[in-house]
Amino acid sequence: MQLVGRVVSNLMRKTVKVAVVRYTKHPYVDGKVLKHEKNFLAHDEEQVCFVGDVVRIQDCHPISKRKHFMVVKVEKPVPKFVDPDTGFLFTTGM
């Protein structure tokens, strides 16, 4: 199973938190749409994901207690730039 979501946190080493949003119809109220958001921990071996990136994750064998997805592809990367004075890499965020 593959899911697409936005990276919310990348503070952990080789792990990112991905928020996956899905929309469903309300069972009784016509025209009402409900938004469901769930966070998944995903394994990022190369540590290429930044906060704000849209990524595709796929389920895999359990890597740890809560981590059972891995990043397959970065669908839409967030713009990045390097500070010329310090050399640090910055992103524009969400």
Helices and strands as residue ranges (DSSP letters): E 2-9, E 15-25, E 33-43, E 54-59, E 67-76, E 80-82, E 89-91
